[in-house]
Amino acid sequence: MGGLAAAGAFDDAFAWWALLVALILTWVSGLDYARLAPGVLRAKPGTQGRSGSLAGSPAVRQRLS
C-alpha cells in the first residue's frame, strides 16, 4: 500500500487507513492464535480439543491406528 501510494495510485490518507486496518487484523489474528495454540498443542492424539483440532477426525484416527 505504501508503494502504491508513493507511486500516486492511492491518496496517502487511504494508504494509511488501509495499513492501519491490516495492522489491527494482524494483531487480532495473532491474539487468537496465542489463545488457541496451547490447547491444540496439549491435545492428545485421537482426541478432539475445544479448539476444534483435527486430531479427533475419523481420517486422522485411521492414520494413527
C-alpha angles and dihedrals in degrees: 000000000000092000093049091048090050089051090052097249092120136024113260092239091055091050092051092050092047091051091048091053090048090050093051092048090049091053093047091050092048093049091049090051091048090050096050103033099076092055092048092048092049095048114113118233111266095030129093114226127210090264092068097249117180093236090098097050117113093240093055093044090052091052092048094052 
